[in-house]
Amino acid sequence: MYINNPENIDTSASPCIPQETVLRDVQLAASYVPFQFFCGVMPPLESLSKGTAFYELYSPYQKREFSNLESEKEPCQGRGNQCDE
Amino acid sequence: MNRNQLLAQLTALDFMAVDLQLFLDSHPCDSEAISRYNDIVSKANILRSEYENICGPLTSYRSTSNCPWQWIDDPWPWQGSFNFKLTRDGGV
């Protein structure tokens, strides 16, 4: 209903970084994976070291302090008026 | 290249071949990626031969051997002393 409509896909992001593709008004309980484009690969030893040959897929886990995560929480985000108590 | 550098380059090329294979499974008509994949597999095969000529067989059933049978010479690939150490920036 939504994903098949090209108007719902923001293609302004870099074609090499499809993760930044923004999907709007998508259905719940469905997963969407932007289609990757071939934009070259890293040198062999760098690929082995980073665990991927693709620059756009390199996304190491950034550890953050638990207390910071707690303070960034926005309670009831996205629930609109149902949040009011 | 010394033995560890040769093995690291070969391992890295084999890793890239697998990663490009995964890409090509979902992009079977991407000629640029296929060309890169073919190039990597060719280079890996050349390096594999070079490694085995100098350092001995990498497998017990796909590698040729001098006499006496070389496979029983350790270390074997699954032993710690066989492997190289890779630094974070891809150095060996």
Backbone of each chain as nested JSON, in Angstrom:
{
  "chains": [
    {"id": "A", "residues": [
      {"number": 1, "name": "MET", "atoms": {"N": [0.826, -1.193, 0.0], "CA": [0.0, 0.0, 0.0], "C": [0.862, 1.245, 0.0]}},
      {"number": 2, "name": "TYR", "atoms": {"N": [1.994, 1.196, 0.725], "CA": [2.838, 2.386, 0.775], "C": [4.15, 2.217, 0.026]}},
      {"number": 3, "name": "ILE", "atoms": {"N": [4.816, 1.067, 0.273], "CA": [6.187, 0.903, -0.209], "C": [6.25, 0.9, -1.732]}},
      {"number": 4, "name": "ASN", "atoms": {"N": [5.176, 0.499, -2.397], "CA": [5.204, 0.437, -3.854], "C": [5.02, 1.797, -4.518]}},
      {"number": 5, "name": "ASN", "atoms": {"N": [4.724, 2.793, -3.718], "CA": [4.537, 4.13, -4.269], "C": [5.864, 4.878, -4.265]}},
      {"number": 6, "name": "PRO", "atoms": {"N": [6.424, 5.188, -5.453], "CA": [7.731, 5.849, -5.515], "C": [7.76, 7.176, -4.777]}},
      {"number": 7, "name": "GLU", "atoms": {"N": [6.623, 7.802, -4.59], "CA": [6.6, 9.093, -3.897], "C": [6.996, 8.955, -2.426]}},
      {"number": 8, "name": "ASN", "atoms": {"N": [6.935, 7.74, -1.907], "CA": [7.254, 7.532, -0.498], "C": [8.734, 7.278, -0.265]}},
      {"number": 9, "name": "ILE", "atoms": {"N": [9.541, 7.243, -1.323], "CA": [10.963, 6.962, -1.175], "C": [11.778, 8.215, -1.469]}},
      {"number": 10, "name": "ASP", "atoms": {"N": [12.566, 8.632, -0.494], "CA": [13.42, 9.803, -0.648], "C": [14.735, 9.348, -1.269]}},
      {"number": 11, "name": "THR", "atoms": {"N": [14.983, 9.721, -2.507], "CA": [16.208, 9.264, -3.19], "C": [17.286, 10.337, -3.19]}},
      {"number": 12, "name": "SER", "atoms": {"N": [17.146, 11.347, -2.343], "CA": [18.131, 12.429, -2.336], "C": [19.436, 12.009, -1.671]}},
      {"number": 13, "name": "ALA", "atoms": {"N": [19.431, 10.886, -0.906], "CA": [20.645, 10.421, -0.232], "C": [21.652, 9.924, -1.264]}},
      {"number": 14, "name": "SER", "atoms": {"N": [22.935, 9.847, -0.853], "CA": [23.993, 9.371, -1.741], "C": [23.67, 7.977, -2.256]}},
      {"number": 15, "name": "PRO", "atoms": {"N": [23.893, 7.743, -3.546], "CA": [23.622, 6.399, -4.07], "C": [24.564, 5.35, -3.503]}},
      {"number": 16, "name": "CYS", "atoms": {"N": [25.685, 5.789, -2.919], "CA": [26.628, 4.844, -2.32], "C": [26.254, 4.502, -0.892]}},
      {"number": 17, "name": "ILE", "atoms": {"N": [25.354, 5.25, -0.304], "CA": [24.989, 5.026, 1.091], "C": [23.477, 4.836, 1.166]}},
      {"number": 18, "name": "PRO", "atoms": {"N": [23.017, 3.687, 0.694], "CA": [21.568, 3.488, 0.637], "C": [20.91, 3.415, 2.001]}},
      {"number": 19, "name": "GLN", "atoms": {"N": [21.724, 3.251, 3.072], "CA": [21.128, 3.219, 4.403], "C": [20.426, 4.533, 4.731]}},
      {"number": 20, "name": "GLU", "atoms": {"N": [20.826, 5.598, 4.041], "CA": [20.23, 6.887, 4.354], "C": [18.942, 7.124, 3.58]}},
      {"number": 21, "name": "THR", "atoms": {"N": [18.588, 6.151, 2.766], "CA": [17.301, 6.261, 2.09], "C": [16.208, 6.354, 3.14]}},
      {"number": 22, "name": "VAL", "atoms": {"N": [15.314, 7.28, 2.98], "CA": [14.264, 7.476, 3.972], "C": [12.93, 6.985, 3.409]}},
      {"number": 23, "name": "LEU", "atoms": {"N": [12.317, 6.095, 4.141], "CA": [10.999, 5.599, 3.737], "C": [9.955, 6.275, 4.607]}},
      {"number": 24, "name": "ARG", "atoms": {"N": [8.905, 6.779, 3.983], "CA": [7.859, 7.473, 4.748], "C": [6.559, 6.681, 4.708]}},
      {"number": 25, "name": "ASP", "atoms": {"N": [5.807, 6.774, 5.762], "CA": [4.462, 6.196, 5.827], "C": [4.453, 4.703, 5.526]}},
      {"number": 26, "name": "VAL", "atoms": {"N": [5.461, 3.995, 6.042], "CA": [5.489, 2.555, 5.793], "C": [4.602, 1.822, 6.794]}},
      {"number": 27, "name": "GLN", "atoms": {"N": [4.235, 0.591, 6.442], "CA": [3.387, -0.206, 7.307], "C": [4.171, -0.698, 8.521]}},
      {"number": 28, "name": "LEU", "atoms": {"N": [3.47, -1.035, 9.571], "CA": [4.098, -1.627, 10.742], "C": [4.399, -3.095, 10.48]}},
      {"number": 29, "name": "ALA", "atoms": {"N": [5.284, -3.678, 11.29], "CA": [5.56, -5.105, 11.266], "C": [6.025, -5.595, 9.904]}},
      {"number": 30, "name": "ALA", "atoms": {"N": [6.831, -4.776, 9.238], "CA": [7.435, -5.204, 7.981], "C": [8.842, -4.619, 7.936]}},
      {"number": 31, "name": "SER", "atoms": {"N": [9.779, -5.359, 7.377], "CA": [11.143, -4.84, 7.301], "C": [11.449, -4.392, 5.875]}},
      {"number": 32, "name": "TYR", "atoms": {"N": [12.266, -3.345, 5.764], "CA": [12.617, -2.79, 4.463], "C": [14.127, -2.64, 4.386]}},
      {"number": 33, "name": "VAL", "atoms": {"N": [14.747, -3.168, 3.355], "CA": [16.194, -3.062, 3.19], "C": [16.472, -2.302, 1.899]}},
      {"number": 34, "name": "PRO", "atoms": {"N": [17.097, -1.125, 2.0], "CA": [17.418, -0.38, 0.771], "C": [18.332, -1.215, -0.13]}},
      {"number": 35, "name": "PHE", "atoms": {"N": [18.162, -1.1, -1.429], "CA": [18.94, -1.891, -2.378], "C": [20.342, -1.298, -2.514]}},
      {"number": 36, "name": "GLN", "atoms": {"N": [21.341, -2.117, -2.234], "CA": [22.726, -1.64, -2.28], "C": [23.184, -1.445, -3.723]}},
      {"number": 37, "name": "PHE", "atoms": {"N": [24.029, -0.439, -3.933], "CA": [24.63, -0.221, -5.252], "C": [26.125, -0.46, -5.16]}},
      {"number": 38, "name": "PHE", "atoms": {"N": [26.727, -0.962, -6.236], "CA": [28.165, -1.235, -6.222], "C": [28.934, 0.062, -6.417]}},
      {"number": 39, "name": "CYS", "atoms": {"N": [29.689, 0.447, -5.4], "CA": [30.463, 1.691, -5.463], "C": [31.923, 1.414, -5.14]}},
      {"number": 40, "name": "GLY", "atoms": {"N": [32.42, 0.263, -5.529], "CA": [33.814, -0.07, -5.273], "C": [33.99, -0.778, -3.938]}},
      {"number": 41, "name": "VAL", "atoms": {"N": [35.181, -1.327, -3.727], "CA": [35.465, -2.072, -2.5], "C": [36.788, -1.603, -1.889]}},
      {"number": 42, "name": "MET", "atoms": {"N": [36.969, -1.928, -0.608], "CA": [38.199, -1.55, 0.094], "C": [39.36, -2.438, -0.366]}},
      {"number": 43, "name": "PRO", "atoms": {"N": [40.607, -2.041, -0.094], "CA": [41.742, -2.928, -0.35], "C": [41.602, -4.203, 0.49]}},
      {"number": 44, "name": "PRO", "atoms": {"N": [42.217, -5.32, 0.057], "CA": [42.012, -6.614, 0.716], "C": [42.25, -6.632, 2.227]}},
      {"number": 45, "name": "LEU", "atoms": {"N": [43.406, -6.162, 2.689], "CA": [43.7, -6.248, 4.123], "C": [42.789, -5.347, 4.952]}},
      {"number": 46, "name": "GLU", "atoms": {"N": [42.396, -4.209, 4.38], "CA": [41.465, -3.319, 5.084], "C": [40.09, -3.994, 5.184]}},
      {"number": 47, "name": "SER", "atoms": {"N": [39.689, -4.673, 4.119], "CA": [38.414, -5.41, 4.13], "C": [38.412, -6.475, 5.213]}},
      {"number": 48, "name": "LEU", "atoms": {"N": [39.503, -7.247, 5.276], "CA": [39.594, -8.321, 6.262], "C": [39.564, -7.754, 7.681]}},
      {"number": 49, "name": "SER", "atoms": {"N": [40.275, -6.664, 7.875], "CA": [40.355, -6.05, 9.192], "C": [39.009, -5.478, 9.636]}},
      {"number": 50, "name": "LYS", "atoms": {"N": [38.267, -4.888, 8.697], "CA": [36.992, -4.242, 9.039], "C": [35.795, -5.177, 8.931]}},
      {"number": 51, "name": "GLY", "atoms": {"N": [36.011, -6.359, 8.366], "CA": [34.92, -7.331, 8.32], "C": [33.938, -7.125, 7.196]}},
      {"number": 52, "name": "THR", "atoms": {"N": [34.233, -6.239, 6.273], "CA": [33.406, -6.06, 5.082], "C": [34.259, -5.465, 3.971]}},
      {"number": 53, "name": "ALA", "atoms": {"N": [33.927, -5.788, 2.735], "CA": [34.646, -5.217, 1.6], "C": [34.016, -3.894, 1.162]}},
      {"number": 54, "name": "PHE", "atoms": {"N": [32.839, -3.591, 1.719], "CA": [32.077, -2.427, 1.244], "C": [32.157, -1.257, 2.236]}},
      {"number": 55, "name": "TYR", "atoms": {"N": [32.64, -0.119, 1.741], "CA": [32.757, 1.064, 2.602], "C": [31.412, 1.401, 3.248]}},
      {"number": 56, "name": "GLU", "atoms": {"N": [30.349, 1.328, 2.462], "CA": [29.043, 1.771, 2.953], "C": [28.435, 0.823, 3.985]}},
      {"number": 57, "name": "LEU", "atoms": {"N": [29.021, -0.385, 4.121], "CA": [28.505, -1.332, 5.117], "C": [29.325, -1.341, 6.395]}},
      {"number": 58, "name": "TYR", "atoms": {"N": [30.43, -0.591, 6.406], "CA": [31.271, -0.574, 7.607], "C": [30.603, 0.303, 8.653]}},
      {"number": 59, "name": "SER", "atoms": {"N": [30.172, -0.334, 9.728], "CA": [29.433, 0.387, 10.759], "C": [29.756, -0.219, 12.124]}},
      {"number": 60, "name": "PRO", "atoms": {"N": [30.954, 0.101, 12.652], "CA": [31.351, -0.518, 13.925], "C": [30.45, -0.082, 15.069]}},
      {"number": 61, "name": "TYR", "atoms": {"N": [30.288, -0.975, 16.028], "CA": [29.478, -0.689, 17.206], "C": [30.158, 0.374, 18.057]}},
      {"number": 62, "name": "GLN", "atoms": {"N": [29.443, 1.419, 18.371], "CA": [29.982, 2.478, 19.216], "C": [29.427, 2.312, 20.621]}},
      {"number": 63, "name": "LYS", "atoms": {"N": [30.318, 1.985, 21.539], "CA": [29.871, 1.78, 22.91], "C": [29.568, 3.122, 23.577]}},
      {"number": 64, "name": "ARG", "atoms": {"N": [28.435, 3.173, 24.256], "CA": [28.092, 4.382, 25.004], "C": [27.788, 4.015, 26.442]}},
      {"number": 65, "name": "GLU", "atoms": {"N": [27.946, 4.996, 27.319], "CA": [27.657, 4.75, 28.73], "C": [26.166, 4.545, 28.926]}},
      {"number": 66, "name": "PHE", "atoms": {"N": [25.811, 3.647, 29.835], "CA": [24.405, 3.34, 30.088], "C": [23.652, 4.581, 30.534]}},
      {"number": 67, "name": "SER", "atoms": {"N": [24.296, 5.406, 31.386], "CA": [23.615, 6.591, 31.918], "C": [23.241, 7.554, 30.794]}},
      {"number": 68, "name": "ASN", "atoms": {"N": [24.114, 7.645, 29.764], "CA": [23.801, 8.521, 28.632], "C": [22.583, 8.025, 27.878]}},
      {"number": 69, "name": "LEU", "atoms": {"N": [22.511, 6.705, 27.72], "CA": [21.368, 6.133, 27.006], "C": [20.075, 6.455, 27.742]}},
      {"number": 70, "name": "GLU", "atoms": {"N": [20.122, 6.34, 29.074], "CA": [18.928, 6.605, 29.868], "C": [18.453, 8.047, 29.689]}},
      {"number": 71, "name": "SER", "atoms": {"N": [19.424, 8.995, 29.703], "CA": [19.038, 10.399, 29.631], "C": [18.513, 10.774, 28.25]}},
      {"number": 72, "name": "GLU", "atoms": {"N": [18.878, 9.979, 27.227], "CA": [18.418, 10.297, 25.872], "C": [17.034, 9.747, 25.578]}},
      {"number": 73, "name": "LYS", "atoms": {"N": [16.531, 8.95, 26.489], "CA": [15.215, 8.347, 26.257], "C": [14.122, 9.418, 26.222]}},
      {"number": 74, "name": "GLU", "atoms": {"N": [13.272, 9.305, 25.233], "CA": [12.118, 10.197, 25.191], "C": [10.893, 9.34, 25.409]}},
      {"number": 75, "name": "PRO", "atoms": {"N": [10.318, 9.387, 26.605], "CA": [9.204, 8.503, 26.922], "C": [8.021, 8.714, 26.003]}},
      {"number": 76, "name": "CYS", "atoms": {"N": [7.418, 7.618, 25.611], "CA": [6.157, 7.633, 24.864], "C": [6.289, 8.253, 23.484]}},
      {"number": 77, "name": "GLN", "atoms": {"N": [7.515, 8.284, 22.945], "CA": [7.711, 8.892, 21.633], "C": [6.864, 8.172, 20.589]}},
      {"number": 78, "name": "GLY", "atoms": {"N": [6.161, 8.948, 19.789], "CA": [5.403, 8.368, 18.687], "C": [4.018, 7.875, 19.068]}},
      {"number": 79, "name": "ARG", "atoms": {"N": [3.657, 8.026, 20.334], "CA": [2.355, 7.509, 20.738], "C": [1.3, 8.61, 20.826]}},
      {"number": 80, "name": "GLY", "atoms": {"N": [1.728, 9.817, 20.568], "CA": [0.766, 10.911, 20.525], "C": [0.032, 11.098, 21.837]}},
      {"number": 81, "name": "ASN", "atoms": {"N": [-1.24, 11.325, 21.749], "CA": [-2.034, 11.665, 22.923], "C": [-2.196, 10.507, 23.889]}},
      {"number": 82, "name": "GLN", "atoms": {"N": [-1.935, 9.28, 23.429], "CA": [-2.071, 8.135, 24.325], "C": [-1.103, 8.227, 25.493]}},
      {"number": 83, "name": "CYS", "atoms": {"N": [-0.085, 9.085, 25.352], "CA": [0.949, 9.206, 26.375], "C": [0.427, 9.933, 27.61]}},
      {"number": 84, "name": "ASP", "atoms": {"N": [-0.561, 10.78, 27.42], "CA": [-1.04, 11.589, 28.548], "C": [-1.593, 10.714, 29.66]}},
      {"number": 85, "name": "GLU", "atoms": {"N": [-1.207, 11.048, 30.876], "CA": [-1.678, 10.255, 32.015], "C": [-2.609, 11.064, 32.869]}}
    ]},
    {"id": "B", "residues": [
      {"number": 1, "name": "MET", "atoms": {"N": [57.29, -10.801, -0.232], "CA": [56.431, -10.997, 0.931], "C": [56.897, -12.209, 1.73]}},
      {"number": 2, "name": "ASN", "atoms": {"N": [56.909, -12.08, 3.051], "CA": [57.235, -13.247, 3.866], "C": [55.994, -14.138, 4.014]}},
      {"number": 3, "name": "ARG", "atoms": {"N": [56.164, -15.249, 4.727], "CA": [55.095, -16.243, 4.817], "C": [53.804, -15.65, 5.386]}},
      {"number": 4, "name": "ASN", "atoms": {"N": [53.905, -14.882, 6.474], "CA": [52.713, -14.319, 7.092], "C": [52.031, -13.278, 6.201]}},
      {"number": 5, "name": "GLN", "atoms": {"N": [52.83, -12.464, 5.517], "CA": [52.252, -11.459, 4.618], "C": [51.535, -12.127, 3.45]}},
      {"number": 6, "name": "LEU", "atoms": {"N": [52.133, -13.2, 2.958], "CA": [51.529, -13.951, 1.852], "C": [50.195, -14.561, 2.293]}},
      {"number": 7, "name": "LEU", "atoms": {"N": [50.199, -15.177, 3.481], "CA": [48.99, -15.806, 4.0], "C": [47.912, -14.76, 4.281]}},
      {"number": 8, "name": "ALA", "atoms": {"N": [48.311, -13.588, 4.811], "CA": [47.344, -12.532, 5.106], "C": [46.706, -12.016, 3.816]}},
      {"number": 9, "name": "GLN", "atoms": {"N": [47.512, -11.791, 2.781], "CA": [46.98, -11.316, 1.498], "C": [46.005, -12.331, 0.911]}},
      {"number": 10, "name": "LEU", "atoms": {"N": [46.376, -13.602, 0.988], "CA": [45.518, -14.664, 0.456], "C": [44.203, -14.731, 1.241]}},
      {"number": 11, "name": "THR", "atoms": {"N": [44.304, -14.69, 2.562], "CA": [43.105, -14.723, 3.404], "C": [42.197, -13.544, 3.094]}},
      {"number": 12, "name": "ALA", "atoms": {"N": [42.805, -12.358, 2.923], "CA": [42.025, -11.152, 2.643], "C": [41.324, -11.257, 1.289]}},
      {"number": 13, "name": "LEU", "atoms": {"N": [42.023, -11.783, 0.283], "CA": [41.403, -11.92, -1.044], "C": [40.264, -12.945, -1.011]}},
      {"number": 14, "name": "ASP", "atoms": {"N": [40.477, -14.061, -0.292], "CA": [39.4, -15.055, -0.165], "C": [38.196, -14.462, 0.565]}},
      {"number": 15, "name": "PHE", "atoms": {"N": [38.454, -13.635, 1.586], "CA": [37.36, -12.966, 2.306], "C": [36.582, -12.045, 1.371]}},
      {"number": 16, "name": "MET", "atoms": {"N": [37.316, -11.272, 0.552], "CA": [36.646, -10.363, -0.39], "C": [35.814, -11.139, -1.407]}},
      {"number": 17, "name": "ALA", "atoms": {"N": [36.327, -12.291, -1.829], "CA": [35.574, -13.107, -2.797], "C": [34.242, -13.539, -2.194]}},
      {"number": 18, "name": "VAL", "atoms": {"N": [34.253, -13.925, -0.918], "CA": [33.006, -14.339, -0.254], "C": [32.06, -13.15, -0.116]}},
      {"number": 19, "name": "ASP", "atoms": {"N": [32.613, -11.986, 0.257], "CA": [31.756, -10.803, 0.445], "C": [31.142, -10.362, -0.889]}},
      {"number": 20, "name": "LEU", "atoms": {"N": [31.942, -10.396, -1.946], "CA": [31.409, -10.032, -3.27], "C": [30.413, -11.078, -3.765]}},
      {"number": 21, "name": "GLN", "atoms": {"N": [30.642, -12.343, -3.407], "CA": [29.683, -13.4, -3.766], "C": [28.32, -13.097, -3.153]}},
      {"number": 22, "name": "LEU", "atoms": {"N": [28.326, -12.666, -1.886], "CA": [27.057, -12.347, -1.219], "C": [26.352, -11.188, -1.924]}},
      {"number": 23, "name": "PHE", "atoms": {"N": [27.136, -10.18, -2.348], "CA": [26.563, -9.048, -3.09], "C": [25.977, -9.529, -4.417]}},
      {"number": 24, "name": "LEU", "atoms": {"N": [26.745, -10.394, -5.111], "CA": [26.309, -10.837, -6.441], "C": [25.093, -11.765, -6.381]}},
      {"number": 25, "name": "ASP", "atoms": {"N": [24.904, -12.443, -5.256], "CA": [23.715, -13.286, -5.119], "C": [22.435, -12.461, -5.297]}},
      {"number": 26, "name": "SER", "atoms": {"N": [22.492, -11.2, -4.848], "CA": [21.303, -10.344, -4.98], "C": [21.441, -9.312, -6.096]}},
      {"number": 27, "name": "HIS", "atoms": {"N": [22.609, -9.274, -6.762], "CA": [22.834, -8.337, -7.87], "C": [23.477, -9.095, -9.039]}},
      {"number": 28, "name": "PRO", "atoms": {"N": [22.819, -10.134, -9.57], "CA": [23.475, -11.024, -10.545], "C": [23.833, -10.366, -11.877]}},
      {"number": 29, "name": "CYS", "atoms": {"N": [23.308, -9.185, -12.166], "CA": [23.604, -8.532, -13.454], "C": [24.553, -7.343, -13.304]}},
      {"number": 30, "name": "ASP", "atoms": {"N": [25.191, -7.195, -12.146], "CA": [26.115, -6.08, -11.939], "C": [27.477, -6.449, -12.532]}},
      {"number": 31, "name": "SER", "atoms": {"N": [27.711, -6.035, -13.759], "CA": [28.917, -6.458, -14.477], "C": [30.189, -5.922, -13.824]}},
      {"number": 32, "name": "GLU", "atoms": {"N": [30.121, -4.724, -13.246], "CA": [31.301, -4.15, -12.59], "C": [31.696, -4.996, -11.375]}},
      {"number": 33, "name": "ALA", "atoms": {"N": [30.698, -5.425, -10.6], "CA": [30.988, -6.253, -9.419], "C": [31.5, -7.634, -9.842]}},
      {"number": 34, "name": "ILE", "atoms": {"N": [30.946, -8.182, -10.913], "CA": [31.404, -9.495, -11.413], "C": [32.862, -9.398, -11.867]}},
      {"number": 35, "name": "SER", "atoms": {"N": [33.188, -8.301, -12.546], "CA": [34.557, -8.101, -13.012], "C": [35.527, -8.026, -11.821]}},
      {"number": 36, "name": "ARG", "atoms": {"N": [35.112, -7.306, -10.782], "CA": [35.949, -7.189, -9.577], "C": [36.092, -8.547, -8.902]}},
      {"number": 37, "name": "TYR", "atoms": {"N": [34.982, -9.285, -8.817], "CA": [34.998, -10.628, -8.217], "C": [35.967, -11.537, -8.976]}},
      {"number": 38, "name": "ASN", "atoms": {"N": [35.861, -11.553, -10.316], "CA": [36.732, -12.407, -11.134], "C": [38.2, -12.046, -10.931]}},
      {"number": 39, "name": "ASP", "atoms": {"N": [38.469, -10.753, -10.867], "CA": [39.832, -10.275, -10.665], "C": [40.382, -10.768, -9.32]}},
      {"number": 40, "name": "ILE", "atoms": {"N": [39.552, -10.69, -8.287], "CA": [39.979, -11.111, -6.944], "C": [40.219, -12.618, -6.888]}},
      {"number": 41, "name": "VAL", "atoms": {"N": [39.328, -13.397, -7.486], "CA": [39.489, -14.861, -7.485], "C": [40.76, -15.259, -8.243]}},
      {"number": 42, "name": "SER", "atoms": {"N": [41.017, -14.59, -9.367], "CA": [42.234, -14.889, -10.135], "C": [43.482, -14.592, -9.323]}},
      {"number": 43, "name": "LYS", "atoms": {"N": [43.493, -13.414, -8.678], "CA": [44.652, -13.042, -7.865], "C": [44.833, -14.014, -6.699]}},
      {"number": 44, "name": "ALA", "atoms": {"N": [43.716, -14.435, -6.082], "CA": [43.788, -15.372, -4.955], "C": [44.377, -16.709, -5.404]}},
      {"number": 45, "name": "ASN", "atoms": {"N": [43.975, -17.168, -6.582], "CA": [44.49, -18.449, -7.077], "C": [45.994, -18.384, -7.342]}},
      {"number": 46, "name": "ILE", "atoms": {"N": [46.451, -17.249, -7.861], "CA": [47.892, -17.078, -8.098], "C": [48.643, -17.081, -6.767]}},
      {"number": 47, "name": "LEU", "atoms": {"N": [48.108, -16.331, -5.796], "CA": [48.752, -16.268, -4.475], "C": [48.739, -17.62, -3.779]}},
      {"number": 48, "name": "ARG", "atoms": {"N": [47.64, -18.379, -3.952], "CA": [47.523, -19.702, -3.324], "C": [48.624, -20.631, -3.843]}},
      {"number": 49, "name": "SER", "atoms": {"N": [48.828, -20.606, -5.151], "CA": [49.889, -21.43, -5.738], "C": [51.255, -21.012, -5.222]}},
      {"number": 50, "name": "GLU", "atoms": {"N": [51.453, -19.689, -5.166], "CA": [52.733, -19.167, -4.691], "C": [52.981, -19.592, -3.241]}},
      {"number": 51, "name": "TYR", "atoms": {"N": [51.931, -19.459, -2.415], "CA": [52.068, -19.839, -1.005], "C": [52.406, -21.325, -0.877]}},
      {"number": 52, "name": "GLU", "atoms": {"N": [51.654, -22.166, -1.592], "CA": [51.836, -23.613, -1.45], "C": [53.193, -24.072, -1.98]}},
      {"number": 53, "name": "ASN", "atoms": {"N": [53.693, -23.393, -3.021], "CA": [55.033, -23.731, -3.532], "C": [56.102, -23.462, -2.487]}},
      {"number": 54, "name": "ILE", "atoms": {"N": [55.91, -22.376, -1.716], "CA": [56.925, -21.97, -0.739], "C": [56.703, -22.63, 0.622]}},
      {"number": 55, "name": "CYS", "atoms": {"N": [55.457, -22.662, 1.067], "CA": [55.17, -23.008, 2.471], "C": [54.474, -24.351, 2.654]}},
      {"number": 56, "name": "GLY", "atoms": {"N": [54.067, -25.007, 1.6], "CA": [53.401, -26.294, 1.754], "C": [51.898, -26.201, 1.54]}},
      {"number": 57, "name": "PRO", "atoms": {"N": [51.233, -27.357, 1.605], "CA": [49.805, -27.42, 1.258], "C": [48.893, -26.704, 2.255]}},
      {"number": 58, "name": "LEU", "atoms": {"N": [47.856, -26.059, 1.713], "CA": [46.855, -25.411, 2.554], "C": [45.68, -26.342, 2.843]}},
      {"number": 59, "name": "THR", "atoms": {"N": [45.499, -27.34, 2.011], "CA": [44.437, -28.321, 2.246], "C": [45.021, -29.723, 2.084]}},
      {"number": 60, "name": "SER", "atoms": {"N": [44.294, -30.708, 2.643], "CA": [44.787, -32.084, 2.585], "C": [44.333, -32.811, 1.326]}},
      {"number": 61, "name": "TYR", "atoms": {"N": [43.474, -32.201, 0.534], "CA": [42.875, -32.931, -0.593], "C": [42.784, -32.108, -1.874]}},
      {"number": 62, "name": "ARG", "atoms": {"N": [43.204, -30.816, -1.859], "CA": [43.175, -30.031, -3.089], "C": [44.555, -29.53, -3.481]}},
      {"number": 63, "name": "SER", "atoms": {"N": [45.523, -29.774, -2.615], "CA": [46.863, -29.266, -2.873], "C": [47.767, -30.392, -3.355]}},
      {"number": 64, "name": "THR", "atoms": {"N": [48.674, -30.062, -4.257], "CA": [49.667, -31.062, -4.662], "C": [50.751, -31.131, -3.589]}},
      {"number": 65, "name": "SER", "atoms": {"N": [51.543, -32.216, -3.591], "CA": [52.552, -32.397, -2.553], "C": [53.84, -32.929, -3.147]}},
      {"number": 66, "name": "ASN", "atoms": {"N": [54.951, -32.487, -2.6], "CA": [56.225, -33.129, -2.891], "C": [56.292, -34.425, -2.094]}},
      {"number": 67, "name": "CYS", "atoms": {"N": [57.346, -35.219, -2.336], "CA": [57.575, -36.422, -1.553], "C": [58.712, -36.147, -0.55]}},
      {"number": 68, "name": "PRO", "atoms": {"N": [58.577, -36.471, 0.732], "CA": [57.445, -37.186, 1.322], "C": [56.194, -36.319, 1.456]}},
      {"number": 69, "name": "TRP", "atoms": {"N": [55.078, -36.98, 1.711], "CA": [53.759, -36.341, 1.864], "C": [53.857, -35.169, 2.839]}},
      {"number": 70, "name": "GLN", "atoms": {"N": [53.497, -33.947, 2.357], "CA": [53.769, -32.74, 3.136], "C": [52.689, -32.39, 4.157]}},
      {"number": 71, "name": "TRP", "atoms": {"N": [51.5, -32.939, 3.965], "CA": [50.387, -32.51, 4.825], "C": [50.64, -32.792, 6.306]}},
      {"number": 72, "name": "ILE", "atoms": {"N": [51.448, -33.842, 6.593], "CA": [51.681, -34.19, 7.999], "C": [52.672, -33.25, 8.682]}},
      {"number": 73, "name": "ASP", "atoms": {"N": [53.264, -32.325, 7.908], "CA": [54.137, -31.32, 8.529], "C": [53.272, -30.261, 9.205]}},
      {"number": 74, "name": "ASP", "atoms": {"N": [53.408, -30.075, 10.512], "CA": [52.598, -29.04, 11.151], "C": [53.344, -27.711, 11.137]}},
      {"number": 75, "name": "PRO", "atoms": {"N": [52.69, -26.607, 11.495], "CA": [51.318, -26.542, 12.012], "C": [50.275, -26.66, 10.905]}},
      {"number": 76, "name": "TRP", "atoms": {"N": [49.1, -27.158, 11.304], "CA": [47.975, -27.204, 10.386], "C": [47.176, -25.899, 10.487]}},
      {"number": 77, "name": "PRO", "atoms": {"N": [46.361, -25.613, 9.467], "CA": [45.671, -24.299, 9.433], "C": [44.811, -23.996, 10.658]}},
      {"number": 78, "name": "TRP", "atoms": {"N": [44.354, -25.002, 11.376], "CA": [43.48, -24.714, 12.524], "C": [44.274, -24.508, 13.82]}},
      {"number": 79, "name": "GLN", "atoms": {"N": [45.592, -24.603, 13.755], "CA": [46.413, -24.393, 14.945], "C": [46.825, -22.922, 15.047]}},
      {"number": 80, "name": "GLY", "atoms": {"N": [46.872, -22.439, 16.29], "CA": [47.163, -21.027, 16.516], "C": [48.466, -20.572, 15.875]}},
      {"number": 81, "name": "SER", "atoms": {"N": [49.484, -21.405, 15.956], "CA": [50.793, -21.002, 15.435], "C": [50.822, -20.903, 13.908]}},
      {"number": 82, "name": "PHE", "atoms": {"N": [49.773, -21.443, 13.255], "CA": [49.716, -21.344, 11.798], "C": [49.379, -19.917, 11.364]}},
      {"number": 83, "name": "ASN", "atoms": {"N": [48.535, -19.26, 12.182], "CA": [47.918, -18.016, 11.734], "C": [48.799, -16.789, 11.924]}},
      {"number": 84, "name": "PHE", "atoms": {"N": [48.414, -15.706, 11.289], "CA": [49.107, -14.428, 11.404], "C": [48.289, -13.513, 12.309]}},
      {"number": 85, "name": "LYS", "atoms": {"N": [48.909, -12.464, 12.802], "CA": [48.191, -11.488, 13.614], "C": [47.882, -10.269, 12.746]}},
      {"number": 86, "name": "LEU", "atoms": {"N": [46.612, -9.894, 12.726], "CA": [46.184, -8.748, 11.912], "C": [45.923, -7.575, 12.84]}},
      {"number": 87, "name": "THR", "atoms": {"N": [46.546, -6.439, 12.539], "CA": [46.304, -5.256, 13.372], "C": [45.022, -4.565, 12.917]}},
      {"number": 88, "name": "ARG", "atoms": {"N": [44.563, -3.602, 13.72], "CA": [43.304, -2.919, 13.419], "C": [43.327, -2.194, 12.077]}},
      {"number": 89, "name": "ASP", "atoms": {"N": [44.506, -1.696, 11.703], "CA": [44.586, -0.944, 10.443], "C": [44.921, -1.86, 9.262]}},
      {"number": 90, "name": "GLY", "atoms": {"N": [44.833, -3.178, 9.466], "CA": [45.035, -4.101, 8.355], "C": [46.488, -4.485, 8.139]}},
      {"number": 91, "name": "GLY", "atoms": {"N": [47.376, -4.145, 9.076], "CA": [48.779, -4.527, 8.953], "C": [48.988, -5.951, 9.454]}},
      {"number": 92, "name": "VAL", "atoms": {"N": [50.139, -6.534, 9.068], "CA": [50.433, -7.91, 9.492], "C": [51.726, -7.939, 10.306]}}
    ]}
  ]
}
